[in-house]
Amino acid sequence: MADTAGTDRSPWAVFLIFLRLGLTSFGGPIAHLGYFREEFVTRRQWLSERSYADLVALCQFLPGPASSQVGIALGLSRSGYAGAAAAWAGFTLPSAIALILFALGIAHYGDALPSGVLHGLKVVAVAVVAQAVWGMARNLCPDAPRITLMAAAACFVLLMPTAWGQVGVIAIAAIIGLVLFKPQHDSTHDPLPITVRRRVGLLWLTLFFALLMGLPLLSAMFPNQTLSMVDAFYRAGALVFGGGHVVLPLLQAEVVPTGWVSNDAFLAGYGATQAVPGPLFTFSAFLGASMNNPPSGWLGGLICLLAIFAPSFLLVVGALPFWERLRRNVRTQAALLGVNAAVVGLLLAALYNPVWTSAIHAPQDFGLALVALVALMFWKLPPWLVVIGSGIAGGLLSAVLS
């Protein structure tokens, strides 16, 4: 795999690349995966389409925010532990800082942008995901069996739109791939330059489970607001499959009944979270900054942000060394052929619901999405520019048609 930019191996360079994505990646985790694919597979060629699909499949299996976990893995493969931290920080901090500022008193933050601009940002996600589906399908579903598997996976997930439904589809696709496909022993493999050893990976996984079981005990033995916050947000990040919106009910149950955050503030923060780019898990920063009891403000936001993302670091770094070995095995490769086709099916299903259904409500929405898709696929404009243009166009359309 060609290295188009050798200078982007430093943690600082990784941070700047992900910072740009963190400032422009609207549309939720599925759209984020589309942005990542365009940036790191197509443009920078950090990894192959096959390796990227394998990473997505692994992160779909793990609890937590899949797009953030893919980013952590990309940073780790590029520049080690420092690269993983830099990728996470660049992608996460823009929205986290904005939400902490909102929590600290910018009462009208949610109205800072006209509704038409926000809707334009939703519409551009349709184009981003459509581009990702088309590009991945061409590479990962080249024959009738895999196209059929892709379509079946999409239909199943649309009929059973739950996190467990997605995990089930991937597991079933792995079994089908194991039975149906027979890759050669010299089948093409594009290894990621993961420097974590299996023994070290096992230590990270052990730490993940130790914290998951130990934090509730420590919180009960030593009642303390900070420890209770770390426990609650760590469990939220460790136990929620599907990420994104799935974490909201669990967080609400943790912070509202306890009196940490009022229900009105919770809902206001959730609304503001929809208006910022980056991962939805940064909602934790708003909640931490909004705590009625100290620590709150910047310190509370940082504590909750680190606590909810800590499981993602531990799981990704712990699982990758074993994943890299497994995917070199012929039987694992056969299973991955099925899994990769199913991953495209999951993206195809997400293109319809929630991406299309939440954005395309009128003919002008479809027209704007079509223009954005042409700009991305044929004019080859950078995604951030298309995002800004779609936001402006959405605002203008809203003003003209209102």
BAVEXVO-811169 format. One record per atom (N, C-alpha, C): x, y, z. Coordinates in pm, whole numbers, plus 32768, in hexadecimal, padded with zeros to 4 digits. Example, Ala and Ser with C-alpha at 12.3 -4.5 7.8 and 13.67 -1.06 7.14 Angstrom:
<sites>
85277DC7830C
84CE7E3E830C
85287EB6830C
85057F1F82C4
85577F9682CA
850A80038313
</sites>
This chain:
<sites>
80557F888000
800080008000
8058807C8000
804280D07F9F
809681467F91
808281A68004
80EC81E4802C
80E7824A8095
80EE82D28052
807E8317804C
807983958004
80AE840A8054
80C383F680D5
80F384668127
8140842F819D
81C3841C8189
821283E381F4
821B843C826E
820884BE825B
8212851A82CB
819A85138328
812D84CC8300
80B884C98355
80BB845383B6
8135842283D5
814283B68437
815983EA84C5
8174846A84D5
818784A0855B
810084B285A0
80FE84A58626
807F84BA866E
804185428652
809585A98645
8060862F862B
801A863585A4
805685F5853E
801685F384BB
7F9285A584C0
7F9385358509
7F1884E78519
7EAD853C855E
7ED5858785C4
7E7685DD860C
7E39864485AD
7E898684855B
7E5686EC8501
7DF686B2849A
7E15863A8468
7DBC85FA8406
7D3585DC8445
7D3885A384BD
7CBA85818500
7C7485FD8536
7CBF86678553
7C7F86E3857E
7C28871C850F
7C5A87188495
7C0887478425
7B8A86F48417
7B9786708427
7B22861A8422
7AC486378497
7AFC8651850C
7AA9866F8580
7A5D86F18572
7A90874D8520
7A4D87CD850B
79E587C7849D
79EA87608446
7993875E83CF
793E86E183C3
7951867D841A
790C85FD8408
788385FF844B
782286348403
779886308430
775685AF83FF
76E6858B843C
7695851F8405
769284A08455
76DA849684C5
76D3841D8516
773B83B684F0
773F83448539
77AB82E38529
77B582A6849F
7743828D845C
774A825183D7
778A82B28375
77638331837C
77A383968327
783783A5834A
785A839B83CC
78E683A483F4
7939833883AF
790382BE83A8
794B82528365
795E827282D2
78FE82B78298
790D82E2820D
797A834A81FD
797E83AB8258
79EA840F8256
7A7283CC8267
7A7B836E82C5
7AFA832982DF
7B2782DC8263
7AC982978224
7AEC824981AE
7B2482A38140
7AE183148129
7B0E836F80C0
7B9983A780E1
7BB083C88162
7C2E84068189
7CA183A5818C
7C8B832D81C6
7CFC82D481E4
7D0B825F8183
7CA2823B813E
7CAC81D180D9
7CC2820C804F
7C6B826B8029
7C7082A17FA1
7CDC830C7F92
7CDF836C7FEE
7D3783DF7FDC
7DC583C6800D
7DD4839C8089
7E5A838E80C2
7E93830280B3
7E3E82A08098
7E6982168082
7EB981E080F8
7E8981FC8170
7EC881C481E7
7EB1812E81EF
7E4180FF81BA
7E20807181BE
7DC680508149
7DB57FCE812F
7D657FA280BE
7CD17F9E80E2
7C7E7F91807A
7BEE7F838090
7BD17F0A80E7
7C1B7E9D80CF
7C067E22811C
7C287E3881AF
7C9A7E7781CA
7CC27E8F8254
7C607EED829A
7C317F518252
7BD27FAF828E
7B507F6882B1
7B1F7F148257
7AA47EC98274
7AB87E6B82EB
7B2F7E3082F6
7B4C7DD98368
7B487E2883EA
7B827EA183E9
7B7F7EF6845F
7AF07F1A8486
7A9F7F3E8423
7A137F60843E
79CA7EE88479
79E47E728441
79A37DF98474
79CA7DDE8505
7A4B7DED8525
7A787DD985AF
7A327E3B860D
7A2E7EBA85E6
79F47F20863F
795D7F13864A
791C7ED685E6
788D7EBA85F2
78757E50865D
78D47DF5866E
78C87D8C86D4
78DC7DC38761
792E7E2C876D
79517E6087F1
78E77EC28823
78CE7EC788A5
78777F2F88DA
78B97FB788CF
7867801F88CC
789C80A688C4
788680E6883C
78BC815E8827
78A981A887AA
79028172873A
78C5813286D7
791380ED8670
796D814C8622
793A81C185FC
798C821B85AA
7A05824D85F8
79F3826D8678
7A64829886CA
7ACA822886DA
7A9A81AD86E8
7AF4813C86F6
7B4481248677
7B0381358604
7B4D812B8586
7BB881978580
7B98821085AB
7BFB827B85AD
7C70825C8609
7C528227867F
7CBC820186DC
7D178198869E
7CDB8135865C
7D2A80CB861C
7D80810285AB
7D4A8160855D
7D98819D84F2
7E0E81EB852B
7DF782378595
7E64828185D4
7ECD8225860E
7E9F81B6864A
7EFD81548683
7F5481168617
7F1880F385A6
7F6480B3853B
7FC6811584FA
7FA781978503
7FFC81F984C0
806E82298518
8051823B859B
80B6827A85F0
80B28247867F
808D81C78692
8092818B8716
802C81C48777
804981B387F9
7FEC81E28860
7FD582798856
804082C4883C
80318355882F
7FD8837887B9
7FE2832C874F
7F8C834386DB
7EFB832486FA
7EE282B98748
7E5982988770
7E1C830887C2
7E69833C8823
7E3983AB8875
7E2484288821
7E7F844187C3
7E7384B8876E
7DF984AF8714
7DDF843A86DB
7D6A84288685
7CEA843F86D4
7CE48404874D
7C6C841687A0
7C5A84A987C5
7CC684EB87F0
7CBD8576881B
7C9285D187A8
7CCE85BF8734
7CAB861486C3
7C1B86048698
7BEA858A869A
7B628570866C
7AFA859686D4
7B1F85918754
7ABE859F87C1
7AB9862A87FD
7B2C866D880B
7B3086E98856
7ADC875C881E
7AD2876D8798
7A8087DE8769
79F187DB879E
79AD876A8791
7923876487C1
791E8765885A
797F8726889C
79808725892F
799087B38966
79EB8802892D
79FF888B895B
798388DE8942
794588CE88CD
78CC891A88AF
785D88FB8912
7850887B8935
77E488548990
780088808A1F
787D88818A48
789E88B48ACD
7880894A8AD3
78A389938A6A
78838A228A66
77ED8A388A6E
77A289E68A29
771089F18A2F
76DF89D88ABE
771789718AFD
76EF89518B86
771289C28BE6
777B8A0D8BC9
77A68A788C23
77548AF88C13
76F48AF98BBD
769E8B6E8BBC
76788BAB8B38
76A28B708AC7
76778BA68A46
75EB8B738A2D
75888BB88A65
74FF8B858A69
74C38B7489DE
74EF8BC6897F
74B38BC088FA
750D8B788895
75638B1F88C8
75C28ADB886F
75798A8B8804
750A8A4A882B
74C289F887CA
74858A48875A
74748ACC876C
74398B208705
74A38B7186BA
75218B5086CE
758B8B9E8690
75898B9285F8
755F8B1F85C6
75548B0B8537
74C38AFE8510
74998B37849F
74108B258471
73F18A91845A
73738A6E8469
734D89E1845A
736C89AD83CE
73648A058369
738289DA82E1
741389AF82D1
746F89F48318
74FC89CE8311
751089448350
74D2892C83C2
74DE88AA8403
74A2883D83AB
7434885C8368
73F887F8830F
745287DC8297
749588458265
74F4882F81F8
756587D38220
758E87D9829E
75F8878182CF
75C686F282D9
754686DF82F8
750D865882F6
750886228267
74E286798207
74D5864D817C
755C86208144
75C886688166
76498642812F
767585BA8162
7644859081D7
7663850A8209
762E849F81AC
75BD84BB8168
7587845C8107
75ED84428098
762984AE8066
768C84A07FFB
77098457802C
7735847780A5
77AE843880DB
779A83A180EA
7728837A8123
770F82EB8138
76F982A580B3
76B382E58056
769D82A87FD2
7722828F7F8B
777D82F07F95
780282DE7F58
784B82697F99
7842825E801E
788581F18064
784A816A803D
77C681628035
778580E4800E
77B080BC7F81
77AE81197F24
77D380FA7E9B
786480CC7E92
78BF81157ED1
794C80F17EC9
796B806C7F0B
793180527F80
794C7FD57FC6
790A7F5F7F7F
78937F747F45
784F7F077EFE
789E7EDC7E84
78D97F3B7E3D
79277F197DC6
799E7EC17DE9
79DA7ED97E5C
7A527E8E7E83
7A347E0F7ED1
79CC7E107F22
79B37DA37F7F
79407D477F56
78F27D707EF3
78827D1D7EC4
788C7D0D7E2C
78F77CCB7DFB
790D7CC67D6A
78C07C567D23
787D7BFD7D6C
78397B8D7D2C
77AD7B7D7D65
775F7B257D24
76D27B137D48
76BE7AE57DD9
770C7A837E0C
76F67A597E97
77087AC97EFC
77707B1C7EE8
77897B877F49
77267BFA7F38
76FA7C147EBD
76927C787EA9
76117C4B7EEC
75F37BC97EDF
757B7B927F20
75867B9E7FB8
75FB7B7D7FED
76107B86807D
76037C1780AD
76397C73805F
762B7D018080
75997D2B8086
754C7D058021
74BE7D2A801D
74717CEA8090
748F7C6A80AD
744A7C25811A
746A7C6681A0
74E87C8D81B3
750E7CCF8230
74C57D548240
74BC7DA081D3
74767E2081D9
73E37E0C81FD
73A37DAA81BD
73157D9081D8
73007D658269
73577D0D829B
73487CDC8324
73547D4E8388
73B87DA48373
73CD7E1283D2
735B7E7683CC
73237E8D8355
72B07EE7834A
72367EAF8392
72277E2A8390
71B67DEB83D5
71CF7DDF846A
724D7DD78493
72707DCC8520
72DA7E368542
72AF7EB4854C
730F7F23855C
73407F3485EB
73887ED1861D
73C07ED886A4
74557EBC869D
749B7EE38707
752B7EC8870D
75467E338709
74F57DE48750
75077D53874F
74E87D1A86C6
748B7D58867F
746F7D2C85F6
74E87D3C859D
75317DAB85AE
75AA7DC1855F
76167D5C8581
762A7D448602
768E7CE2862B
76677C5885F8
75E57C3785FD
75B77BB585CC
75CE7BA48538
75B67C0D84EA
75CD7C06845A
76607BEB843C
76B97C2F8483
77487C1B846C
77707B8B8491
773B7B5784FF
775C7ACE8528
77287A6984C3
76AD7A7B8493
76757A208430
76C37A2883AE
76E97AA18385
77377AB2830A
77BF7A6E8315
77FB7A71838D
787B7A2C83A0
786B7996838C
77FF795D83C0
77E578CD83AF
77CD78AC831C
777D78FF82D8
776378E8824A
77E478F181FA
783779548218
78B6796181D3
791078E881EA
790E78B48265
796078408285
793777C68233
78B577B9821C
7881774681D2
788B775B813B
787077D5810F
785B77EF8080
78DB78108035
793678598075
79AA788C802D
7A27783B804E
7A7D782A7FE9
7AF877DC7FF8
7B6F782D7FC5
7BA0788B8013
7C1378DB7FE7
7C9178867FDF
7CED78AC7F88
7D6B78657F7A
7DC978877FED
7E2A78308003
7E897849806F
7EDA78C88058
7EE978EE7FD9
7F3479687FBB
7ED679DE7FA4
7E5F79D67FDC
7DFF7A437FCC
7E3B7AC67FFC
7E207B317FB1
7E5B7BB37FCE
7E3A7BDF805D
7EA07C0A80A1
7E8E7C3B812A
7EDF7CB8813C
7E9F7D1E8171
7EE07D9F8186
7EE87DBA821B
7F527D8C825B
7F587D9882EE
7F677E29831B
7F287E45838B
7F3C7EC683CB
7FBC7EC3841D
80087F30841E
80847F31846C
80697F438501
80257EE2853C
80057EE785CB
807E7EB6861A
80B07F0A8674
81287EE786BF
81087EAC8749
80897E9E876B
80627E6887ED
80707DD187EB
80B77D9A884B
80C87D098854
804D7CC98893
803D7C47887B
7FC77C0288AF
7FC57C048947
80397BF58986
803D7BF68A18
80127C7E8A4E
803E7CE88A0B
80177D6E8A35
7F827D838A1B
7F517D5189A8
7EC37D5B898C
7E6F7D1689F6
7E9F7CA38A25
7E577C5A8A8E
7E537CAC8B0F
7EBE7CF48B2C
7EC07D4A8BA3
7E597DBA8B97
7E4E7DF68B20
7DEB7E608B0C
7D5D7E298B1E
7D437DB28AE8
7CBE7D778AF7
7CA17D568B89
7D077D268BD1
7CF77D0A8C5F
7CD67D898CAC
7D197DF78C8A
7CFE7E768CCC
7C6F7EA48CAF
7C407E8E8C35
7BB77EB48C12
7B527E6E8C6F
7B607DEB8C7F
7B017DA08CD2
7B157DBF8D67
7B917DD88D8E
7BAB7DF98E1A
7B667E7C8E40
7B6E7EE08DEA
7B2B7F5F8E05
7A937F4F8E01
7A627EFF8DA4
79D27EEC8D97
79987EAE8E15
79E07E508E50
79AF7E0E8EC8
79DA7E578F48
7A4E7E998F44
7A847ED58FBD
7A4E7F5E8FDE
7A2F7FAF8F77
79FF80378F92
797D803A8FE3
79197FE58FC4
78A07FE69019
78BE7FC290AA
791A7F6490BF
793E7F3F9148
79837FB2918F
79E17FF3914C
7A2780649187
79C780D691A6
796980EE914A
79098159915E
78AE813D91D6
788D80BE91EB
783A809B925F
788980A192E1
7908807B92DD
795B80789356
79878104937F
79A1815A931B
79D481E09338
797B824792F1
79088269932C
78AB82C692EC
78EF834B92CC
78EF836C924C
793483E4921F
78F8840C9198
78DB848C9188
789A84BA910D
78EE849D9092
796F84B99099
79C584A29025
79CB840F9001
79DD83B99065
79E48329904B
796082F59014
78F183289048
786E82FF9015
785B83298F84
788983A08F61
788083CD8ED5
78D483768E79
794E83588EA2
79A483028E51
7965827A8E3E
792E82418EA9
78ED81BF8EA2
787881C28E41
781F82258E4D
77A7822C8DFA
77CA823C8D66
782782948D47
784682AF8CBA
789D82418C7F
78F282028CD0
794081918C9E
78E2811E8C77
788181008CCD
782280958CAE
77D180B68C31
77AC81358C21
7762815B8BA9
77B3813E8B2B
783381618B2F
788881488ABB
78A980B78AA5
78A480678B11
78CE7FDA8B09
785E7F7B8AE5
77E27FA28AFE
77737F438AF2
77127F628A81
77237FD18A3E
76C37FF789D6
76F47FCB894E
76AD7F6C8910
76CA7F448887
767B7F9D8829
76BA7FC387BC
76778019875C
769F80AA8768
76CA80D587E0
76FA815D87F2
769181C687D7
76BF824287C8
766782AF87A1
75EE82BE87FA
757A82C087BB
74FE82D88802
74DF826C8869
751681F58858
74F9818788B3
752781A78941
758D81FB8950
75C3821889D4
756C827B8A21
751682C489DC
74CA832F8A1E
746F82FD8A8E
741F82938A7A
73CA82658AEA
741A823C8B65
748C81FD8B4F
74DF81D38BC0
7517824C8C0A
754482B18BC1
757883298C00
750883738C4B
749283778C0E
742283BA8C51
740283788CD6
740582F38CD7
73E982A98D52
745482BE8DBB
74CD82DF8D90
753B82F28DEE
753C837F8E2B
751E83E58DDB
7536846E8E08
74B984BA8E33
744384948E01
73C984DF8E24
738C84B08EA8
7370842E8EBB
733684038F3B
738F84228FB4
741284228F9F
746E843F900E
747484D3902E
743985278FD9
743D85B78FEF
74BD85F98FC0
751385AE8F7C
758F85EA8F4A
757386578EE3
751486398E88
74F086968E1E
745886988E14
741C870E8E03
738B87158DF5
736086DD8D6E
72E386AF8D66
72B186778CE9
72AD86E18C7B
728B875E8C9F
728A87C98C3B
731587E28C02
737887E48C5A
740187F78C2B
742E87828BD4
740687098BFC
742986928BAE
73F3869E8B20
737486C38B12
733786CE8A8E
737387408A3E
739187AF8A80
73D088208A3A
745987F88A04
74A687B08A54
752987828A27
751F872189B5
74BB86CA89BB
74A8866A894D
748986B388CB
7435871C88D3
7418876A885B
749487AD8824
74E687E5887D
75608827884F
75C187C38810
75C287498842
761E86E4880D
760186C6877B
758386D38752
756186B986C7
759A87238669
75BE879686A0
75EC8806864C
7683880B863C
76CC87B1867C
775E87B68674
7792873B862B
7807874585EC
784186D085AB
787E86718610
78B6860485DF
78FB85A88636
789F85438678
78D584F286D3
78888483870F
781F84B38772
77AE846C8775
7742848F87D1
776A84778862
77CE84228879
77FC84078902
783384848946
785084EE88F8
787E856A8938
780F85AC8988
7795857A897D
772885A589D5
775285958A67
77AB85358A82
77DB85208B0A
7823859C8B3F
786785E58AE8
78AC865F8B14
784886C88B42
77DA86D48AFB
777187318B25
773A87098BAE
771E86888BBF
76E6865A8C3E
774786728CB1
77C786558C9B
782A866C8D04
783686FE8D2A
782E87558CC5
783887E48CE1
77BA881A8D23
774987D18D15
76C887FF8D4A
76A987C78DD4
7704877B8E10
76E8873D8E91
76C387A58EFA
765B87858F49
762F87DF8FB4
769087E09029
76DC87739038
7741876B90A2
77CB87609064
7831879A90A5
78B9878F906E
78E986FE9071
794286DA9012
797C872F8FAA
791B87478F36
791B87C28F05
78C987E68E92
791D88428E3B
78DC888A8DE0
792788E48D89
798B88998D33
79FD88D88D1A
7A62889C8CC3
7A9788198CFD
7AAE88148D81
7AE3879B8DBE
7A7E87298DB6
7A0187458DD7
799B86DE8DCF
798886AC8D41
798987078CE1
797B86DE8C55
79EC86858C28
7A6786A78C50
7ADB86568C2A
7AD685CC8C6A
7AB085C68CEA
7AA985458D30
7A4584E88CEC
79CF851B8CCF
796884C68C92
798D84A18C03
79CB84FC8BBB
79F684DF8B32
7A5D846F8B30
7AC184778B87
7B28840F8B8C
7AEE838B8BBB
7A9183908C1C
7A5983168C53
7A0782CA8BEC
79B983108B99
796282CA8B3B
79B182928AC4
7A2382D28AA3
7A7482A28A33
7AE0823F8A5E
7AFF82368AE0
7B6881DC8B0E
7B51814B8AE2
7AD681158AEC
7AC2808A8ABD
7AE580788A2A
7ACD80DE89D7
7AED80D28949
7B8280C18934
7BD38110897B
7C6581018971
7C8F8074899A
7C6180488A0F
7C8D7FC78A43
7C627F5489E8
7BE87F5A89B4
7BB77EED895F
7BFE7EEB88D7
7C0E7F5F8899
7C4D7F638815
7CDE7F37881D
7D2A7F71887B
7DB87F4D8886
7DC77EBC88B3
7D6B7E8C8907
7D747E028934
7D4C7D9D88CB
7CEB7DBF8876
7CB77D5F8815
7D077D5B8793
7D437DCB876C
7D867DD186EA
7DF67D6A86D7
7E4C7D51873A
7EB57CED8722
7E7D7C638703
7E107C3C8741
7DD37BBB8727
7D897BBD86A2
7D4A7C2D8684
7D027C3B8605
7D627C31858F
7DD77C6E859B
7E397C6C852E
7E687BDD8512
7E7A7B8C8579
7EA37B018566
7E327AB08528
7DBA7AC4855A
7D487A76852A
7D2C7A8E8496
7D367B0B846C
7D107B2A83E3
7D757AF8837D
7DEB7AC783A9
7E4A7A88834D
7E2979F58336
7DD579BB838C
7DAF79308380
7D4E791E830C
7D5E78AE82BE
7D0B78988248
7C78788F826D
7C59784882D8
7BCD783B8302
7B9678C18331
7BE9790F8374
7BBD7994839D
7BA879ED8323
7BFF79E082BD
7BEE7A2D8243
7B697A0B8200
7B45798A8200
7AC4796281C6
7A5179A38211
7A5A79A18296
79F179E182E6
79EC7A7682CC
7A617AB582BD
7A667B4582A6
7A2C7B6C821E
7A367B1481BA
79F77B32813A
79617B45814C
79267AEE81A0
78997AFE81BE
787E7B778214
78D37B8D8279
78BF7BFF82D3
78CB7C838286
792E7C8E822D
79407D0981E2
78C67D29818C
788C7CC1814E
78127CD780FF
77A07D068159
77987CCD81D2
772E7CF58230
77427D858260
77C07DAD8272
77DC7E37829D
77A87E998234
77BC7E7981B4
77857ECE814B
76ED7ED18154
76B07E5D8173
76207E598185
75F17EB081F8
763D7EB18266
761B7F0782D7
76207F9B82AE
76867FBF8262
769080498233
761D806B81D5
75F7800A8181
758780208125
750580358171
74F07FE581D9
74777FF6822B
7478807C8272
74EE80A382A6
74F8812482EB
74E48198828B
750A8185820B
74F481EF81A9
745F821081A0
740A81A881AC
737A81C281AA
734981F58232
736A81AA829A
733B81CE8321
73AF81C08383
73DF822D83C0
739982AD83CF
73C4831D8371
742A8307831C
7465837882D4
740183B68272
73C78363821A
7369839781B6
72E883C881F7
72AF8377824F
722C83988288
7230841682DF
72A384378318
72AC84AD836D
72D3852A831F
72F8851B829F
732C858D8254
72DB85B081D8
72A6854D8193
726485648113
71CD856B8128
719885E5812D
710985FA8145
70C3863F80D0
710F86788073
70D386C58007
712C86BA7F8B
70F786DE7F14
714886D47E99
71CB87207EA2
71CA87967EE3
724687E47EEC
72B0879C7F41
7284874C7FA1
72E486FD7FF0
732986967F98
72D886517F46
731285EE7EEB
737386307E89
734C86A67E56
73A386ED7DF9
742687157E39
742187467EB4
749C876D7EFA
74F586F37F14
74B986837F3B
750686097F51
754785DA7ED0
74FF85E67E61
753685BC7DDF
75AC86137DB6
75A086967DC9
760F86F17DAA
768886D17E01
767086B77E82
76DF86967EDC
772386147EB2
76D385B17E88
770C85317E5D
776285447DE0
773285917D80
778085AC7D06
780185F77D29
77F686557D86
786D86A17DAF
78D686477DEE
78A985E57E3B
7907858A7E7D
794285247E1C
78EC84E77DC9
791784747D78
7956849B7CF4
792985087CB9
795685297C32
79A785AB7C2D
7981860F7C7D
79D386867C82
7A4A86747CDF
7A44860B7D34
7AB185EB7D91
7ACF865E7DF2
7A6986A87E19
7A7D87117E7B
7A9386D57F05
7AE187167F5A
7AF886E07FE2
7A7686DE8031
7A6386768084
79E5866B80D0
79C486E58124
7A2B87238164
7A0E879581BA
79D28809816C
7A00881A80EF
79CB8886809C
793B886A8072
792087EC8054
789887C58030
783B87D580A9
786D87B58121
781D87C7819B
77F9885A81AE
785B88B281A3
7842894281B4
77E189748149
77F9894B80CC
77A189758060
771289458072
770188CA80A2
767B889680B9
763488E08129
768089038193
7644895181FF
761589D981CF
76688A1D817E
76418A9F8148
75C88A9180EC
75CC8A2B8095
755D8A158039
74DD89F68084
74E889A780F0
74728989813F
74368A06817E
748B8A5E81B0
745A8ADB81E9
74188B338182
74558B3D8108
741A8B8E809D
73948B558070
738C8AD18061
730D8A938037
72A08AAC809E
72C68AA1811D
72648AB88188
72318B488184
728C8BA7816C
72648C348167
720C8C5280EF
722D8C15807D
71E28C318002
71578BF28007
714F8B78803D
70D18B2D803A
70778B4C80B0
70AC8B918115
70598BAD818C
6FF88C208173
</sites>
